[in-house]
Amino acid sequence: MTNSSLRFRVRPMFGLLVLALSCCGCLKGDIFEFVTYDQPTDTFRYMQLELNIGSDASADLTHLAELWSERDQIIMYPEVFRLFDLSAILRIDAGHYRVINLGAASAANNPTLETSIPLDTIMVQPGKFFLTKDNTLAYFHEVTASGKVVDAALAARNKEIFGPSLVEAIDSEIKRRADGGKYGSWDEFRRQIAQGFDANKKNGAGNQPDGKAAPAPGNSPKDQNQGGVPLDNASLALLRKAIAAGELAVRRHGAEFELSVPLSRDDCRELKTTIDLWTNGVAEQLKAKPGNYAVALTSILRAEDDGHGKLVASIDVAALSKLQELSYGEARPDPKMDANYRDAIAALRSRSIPIDEKLTAKQVVEEFSATRP
C-alpha cells in the first residue's frame, strides 16, 4: 500500500518478498506475497497479505474503505511487475482498466486504458479484513491467472522496462564517463555490501537482512555513479545493443523467471561473485532464525555465467513463497503507530465494513499454501 512518492525500506533481492512501508500521509503496513503454481494447468495463484495496516490521514482511511467497495474488480499482482510500487489494476471490463494507487487517495482518477490481455479470464478472489495477534488490521487478496495471461503481461512489462528510457540512461552514463566521470571497482562494491551486513549485525537488524551498500562518497556529477554497479564500458555497450534490438527480456519457464544479461567476460565473473557474496551473507544472517531459511534462499535465486558472455539470473516464485511462509510471522507493529492502527479499525467499523475477529494470518497462509490453483 503506497504511492509513487513513498520511500520504501526494501530488502535488496528480497524486493519480491517484503515491503515495509514508512511515510506520512499514506497507508502503512507490512506486505507479504505468496505464489503457488500448478504445472499441469500452467496456472498461477497469487496472494497479497497485508499486516499492521494504519494511517495518520483520514483521507487514506476513506480510500481504504473505497478499495473495499471495489474489491471484486481489483487485480493485484507481484512486485516483479510493479518494480517496487504498490499499484494495482481496477478492471473496467475485459479489455479496459485503470491503474489505481493502493496506498493513498489520488487527487484525480487515472485514465481508462485499453489492453489486449483478456482481463475477464483473471479470477479475483477478495479476502477479508481481520485482526492480527497484536490487534492490528490485516487483509488478504487473491488472484488466479493462466500462464498465457502472465506471459502477455510479462511481454508488456518487458517493453516498459527494457525500452528507450533505459537506452537513454546508458547513453547518459557513457557520456558521463567520456567526460571524465569515474566509476567504482567491483572490490569496492562488494566491500560496501559487506559493510551493510556488518552494520545489520551491530544494529541488531538480524530480522531484516539486507546487506545494503553504504552510500558512496562524492556528490559531483562526475562521481555520481561511484556507488552504482560498476559495469565496464564493454558491458554498457553490450547492454545498449541488446536493448535496442529488443533482445533483453525476462522470460518464463514454468514458475521460474529468467533474465539473460549480456556482459563482458570480466563483468560476468564479477557480478556472479557479487551475487554469491550477497546470497551467502543473507544465509549467514538467517541461520539464527527458526526454519530452514538458507536452503529456501538457495533454491530461489540462482546466477550462472553461461561461458558465452552472458550472466543468467533466475528466480523461482513458487520457492519464493516458501520463504514467505517462514518470514511473515515476524512482522511486528510499530508502537509509535498504535493510534493509527486503532483509527484504521475504527474507520472500517464506522462504515459497517466487516472485520473477522477469529481469522488469523496463520490460517490464511496455511489455507492458501494447501490449495492448488
C-alpha positions in Angstrom: 0.0 0.0 0.0 1.8 3.0 -1.2 2.1 5.6 -3.9 4.9 6.5 -6.2 6.3 9.1 -3.8 6.7 6.6 -1.0 10.1 5.8 0.4 10.4 2.1 0.8 12.5 0.2 3.3 13.1 -2.6 0.7 15.4 -5.5 1.4 17.5 -5.8 -1.8 17.0 -9.1 -3.7 14.0 -9.6 -1.3 12.1 -6.9 -3.2 9.6 -9.6 -4.2 9.2 -10.7 -0.7 8.5 -8.0 1.8 7.9 -4.3 1.6 7.8 -2.3 4.8 6.1 1.0 4.1 7.0 4.1 6.0 5.9 7.6 5.4 3.3 10.2 6.4 0.1 10.7 4.6 -0.4 7.2 3.3 -1.5 3.8 4.3 1.2 1.9 6.1 1.7 -1.8 6.6 3.8 -4.9 6.1 3.3 -6.6 2.8 4.0 -10.3 2.0 3.5 -12.1 -1.3 2.7 -15.7 -1.9 2.5 -17.7 -5.1 1.5 -21.2 -5.9 2.0 -22.7 -9.4 0.2 -25.7 -10.9 2.4 -27.1 -13.7 -0.2 -29.4 -15.4 -2.6 -26.5 -16.0 0.1 -23.8 -16.2 -1.8 -21.7 -13.7 -0.6 -19.2 -11.1 -2.3 -18.3 -7.9 -1.1 -15.1 -6.1 -2.0 -13.8 -2.7 -1.0 -10.4 -1.1 -1.1 -10.4 2.7 -1.2 -7.0 4.3 -0.5 -6.8 8.1 -0.4 -3.9 10.5 -2.5 -1.5 8.3 -2.7 2.0 9.6 -2.6 5.7 8.7 -2.4 9.2 10.2 -4.5 10.7 7.4 -8.3 10.4 7.4 -8.4 10.7 3.6 -6.4 7.5 3.3 -8.7 5.6 5.6 -11.6 6.7 3.4 -9.6 5.4 0.5 -9.2 2.1 2.3 -13.0 1.8 2.6 -13.4 2.7 -1.1 -11.0 0.0 -2.1 -13.1 -2.5 -0.2 -16.2 -1.4 -2.2 -14.2 -2.1 -5.5 -12.5 -5.3 -4.3 -14.2 -7.6 -6.7 -12.5 -5.9 -9.7 -9.1 -5.2 -8.2 -6.3 -7.2 -9.7 -3.2 -7.2 -7.5 0.0 -8.6 -8.9 3.5 -9.5 -7.8 6.2 -6.9 -7.4 8.2 -8.3 -10.4 5.6 -6.5 -12.5 5.5 -3.4 -10.3 9.1 -2.6 -9.7 8.7 -1.5 -6.1 5.5 0.4 -6.1 2.1 -1.0 -5.0 -0.1 -0.1 -7.8 -2.9 -2.4 -8.9 -5.4 -2.7 -11.7 -9.1 -1.8 -11.4 -10.8 -3.9 -14.1 -13.4 -1.9 -16.0 -14.3 -4.7 -18.5 -12.5 -7.5 -20.4 -10.3 -5.1 -22.3 -10.2 -1.9 -20.2 -8.7 -0.9 -16.8 -7.4 1.9 -14.7 -4.2 1.8 -12.7 -5.0 2.6 -9.1 -2.9 3.5 -6.1 -3.4 1.1 -3.2 -1.6 3.3 -0.7 -3.2 6.7 -0.9 -6.1 8.6 -2.3 -5.4 10.1 -5.6 -6.2 13.8 -6.5 -7.8 12.6 -9.7 -8.7 9.4 -11.4 -6.2 7.8 -13.7 -7.4 7.4 -17.3 -9.0 4.3 -18.6 -6.6 2.3 -20.7 -7.1 -0.4 -23.3 -5.3 -3.8 -23.2 -5.2 -6.9 -25.4 -4.8 -9.0 -22.3 -8.1 -10.8 -21.6 -8.8 -9.4 -18.1 -12.0 -11.3 -17.8 -10.0 -14.5 -17.6 -8.3 -13.4 -14.4 -10.1 -14.7 -11.3 -10.2 -12.2 -8.4 -11.0 -13.7 -5.0 -11.3 -10.8 -2.5 -10.4 -11.8 1.0 -11.3 -10.3 4.4 -10.2 -7.8 6.9 -9.2 -9.4 10.1 -7.2 -8.7 13.2 -3.6 -9.8 13.8 -2.5 -11.3 17.1 -1.3 -7.8 18.0 -4.8 -6.5 17.4 -3.9 -4.5 14.3 -5.8 -4.5 11.0 -4.9 -7.0 8.3 -6.2 -8.0 4.8 -5.6 -10.6 2.2 -6.5 -10.7 -1.6 -6.1 -13.5 -4.1 -5.8 -13.5 -7.9 -5.6 -16.6 -10.2 -4.3 -16.3 -13.8 -3.2 -18.6 -16.5 0.4 -18.8 -17.7 -0.8 -17.4 -21.0 -2.0 -14.2 -19.3 1.2 -14.0 -17.2 3.2 -14.2 -20.4 1.2 -11.5 -22.1 1.6 -9.2 -19.0 5.4 -10.0 -18.9 5.8 -9.1 -22.5 4.1 -5.8 -22.0 6.2 -5.1 -18.9 9.5 -6.0 -20.7 8.8 -3.3 -23.3 8.4 -0.8 -20.5 11.5 -1.8 -18.5 13.9 -2.5 -21.4 12.8 0.4 -23.6 14.1 3.7 -24.8 14.4 5.2 -21.3 16.9 2.6 -20.3 18.9 3.2 -23.5 18.9 6.9 -22.6 20.2 6.1 -19.1 23.0 4.0 -20.6 23.9 6.7 -23.1 24.0 9.3 -20.3 26.3 7.1 -18.3 28.6 6.5 -21.3 28.8 10.3 -21.9 29.5 10.9 -18.2 32.4 8.6 -18.3 33.6 10.1 -21.6 33.6 13.5 -19.9 35.9 12.1 -17.2 33.4 10.6 -14.8 34.6 7.9 -12.5 33.0 4.5 -11.6 33.9 2.2 -8.8 35.6 -1.2 -8.7 33.9 -4.5 -8.0 36.0 -5.0 -4.9 34.8 -1.6 -3.5 31.2 -2.5 -4.4 31.5 -5.8 -2.6 33.2 -4.1 0.4 30.2 -1.8 0.7 27.8 -4.8 0.7 29.9 -6.5 3.4 29.8 -3.3 5.4 26.0 -3.3 5.1 25.8 -6.8 6.6 28.2 -5.8 9.4 26.0 -2.8 10.2 23.0 -5.1 10.4 24.7 -7.3 12.9 25.9 -4.3 15.1 22.4 -2.7 15.0 20.7 -6.0 15.8 18.9 -6.0 12.5 19.0 -9.7 12.0 15.3 -9.7 11.4 15.7 -7.6 8.4 18.7 -8.8 6.4 19.5 -6.5 3.5 23.3 -6.1 3.0 22.5 -2.7 1.5 25.6 -1.0 0.3 26.6 2.2 2.1 26.4 5.4 0.1 29.5 6.2 -1.9 31.4 9.4 -1.3 31.4 12.1 -4.0 28.5 14.3 -4.9 29.7 15.8 -8.2 28.1 14.7 -11.4 31.3 13.1 -12.4 31.3 10.9 -9.3 27.6 10.1 -9.1 27.9 6.5 -10.3 30.7 5.5 -7.9 28.2 3.7 -5.7 26.4 2.0 -8.5 27.0 -1.4 -10.1 30.5 -1.0 -11.6 29.9 -2.4 -15.1 32.7 -1.7 -17.5 32.3 0.2 -20.8 32.1 -3.0 -22.8 29.2 -4.2 -20.7 27.3 -1.0 -21.2 27.8 -1.2 -24.9 26.5 -4.8 -25.0 23.5 -3.9 -22.9 22.6 -1.0 -25.1 22.9 -3.1 -28.2 20.7 -5.9 -26.7 18.0 -3.4 -25.5 17.9 -1.5 -28.8 17.5 -4.8 -30.6 14.7 -5.9 -28.3 16.7 -8.9 -27.1 16.8 -8.1 -23.4 13.7 -9.5 -21.6 12.6 -11.5 -18.6 11.4 -14.9 -19.8 9.3 -17.5 -18.0 9.9 -21.3 -17.7 7.1 -22.7 -15.6 7.4 -21.0 -12.2 10.9 -19.7 -13.0 11.6 -16.2 -14.4 14.9 -15.8 -16.1 16.9 -12.9 -17.3 20.0 -13.4 -19.5 22.2 -10.3 -19.4 25.0 -9.8 -22.0 28.1 -8.6 -20.2 31.9 -8.6 -20.7 33.6 -11.7 -19.5 35.1 -9.8 -16.6 31.7 -8.4 -15.5 30.0 -11.8 -15.8 32.5 -13.3 -13.4 32.5 -10.3 -11.0 28.7 -10.0 -10.9 28.2 -13.7 -10.2 30.8 -13.4 -7.4 28.9 -10.4 -6.0 25.5 -12.2 -6.1 27.1 -15.2 -4.4 28.5 -12.9 -1.7 25.1 -11.4 -1.1 23.4 -14.8 -1.0 25.9 -16.2 1.4 25.7 -13.0 3.6 21.9 -13.3 3.8 22.1 -17.0 4.5 24.5 -16.4 7.3 22.2 -13.9 9.0 19.2 -16.3 8.6 21.0 -19.1 10.4 19.9 -17.6 13.7 16.2 -18.0 12.7 14.0 -21.0 13.3 13.3 -22.8 10.0 15.5 -23.7 7.1 15.8 -20.2 5.5 19.2 -20.9 3.9 18.0 -23.8 1.9 14.9 -21.9 0.8 17.1 -18.9 -0.2 19.4 -21.0 -2.3 16.5 -22.6 -4.2 15.0 -19.2 -5.0 17.8 -17.2 -6.6 20.5 -18.5 -9.0 23.0 -16.7 -11.1 25.3 -18.5 -13.6 27.9 -17.4 -16.2 26.9 -19.3 -19.4 30.5 -19.1 -20.6 29.5 -17.1 -23.7 29.3 -13.6 -22.4 26.0 -13.7 -20.6 25.0 -13.9 -16.9 21.8 -15.9 -16.5 19.8 -15.0 -13.4 16.7 -16.9 -12.4 14.2 -16.7 -9.6 11.6 -19.4 -8.7 8.5 -17.6 -7.5 7.0 -20.8 -6.1 10.1 -21.4 -3.9 9.9 -17.7 -3.0 6.5 -18.3 -1.5 8.1 -21.0 0.8 10.4 -18.4 2.2 7.5 -16.1 2.8 5.8 -18.8 4.9 8.9 -18.7 7.2 9.0 -15.0 7.5 5.5 -13.4 7.6 5.1 -14.2 11.3 8.0 -11.8 12.2 6.1 -8.7 11.2 5.5 -6.6 14.3 3.5 -3.4 14.6 5.3 -0.1 15.3 4.5 1.0 18.9 4.6 4.7 17.6 1.6 3.9 15.4 -0.8 2.5 18.0 -3.2 5.3 17.4 -3.0 4.9 13.6 -3.8 1.2 13.9 -6.8 1.9 16.1 -8.0 4.6 13.7 -7.9 2.2 10.8 -10.1 -0.3 12.6 -12.5 2.4 13.8 -12.8 3.8 10.2 -13.9 0.4 8.9 -16.3 -0.3 11.7 -17.9 3.1 11.4 -18.7 2.2 7.8 -20.0 -1.3 8.7 -17.2 -3.0 6.9 -16.8 -6.4 8.4 -13.7 -7.4 10.3 -13.2 -11.1 11.1 -12.0 -11.3 14.7 -11.5 -15.0 14.7 -9.4 -15.4 11.5 -5.6 -15.5 11.9 -2.8 -14.8 9.5 -1.6 -18.4 10.1 -4.9 -19.8 8.9 -4.9 -17.6 5.8 -1.4 -18.6 4.8 -1.9 -22.3 5.5 -5.1 -22.4 3.5 -3.5 -20.6 0.6 -0.5 -22.9 0.6 -2.6 -26.1 0.8 -4.9 -25.1 -2.1 -3.8 -25.7 -5.7 -4.7 -23.1 -8.4 
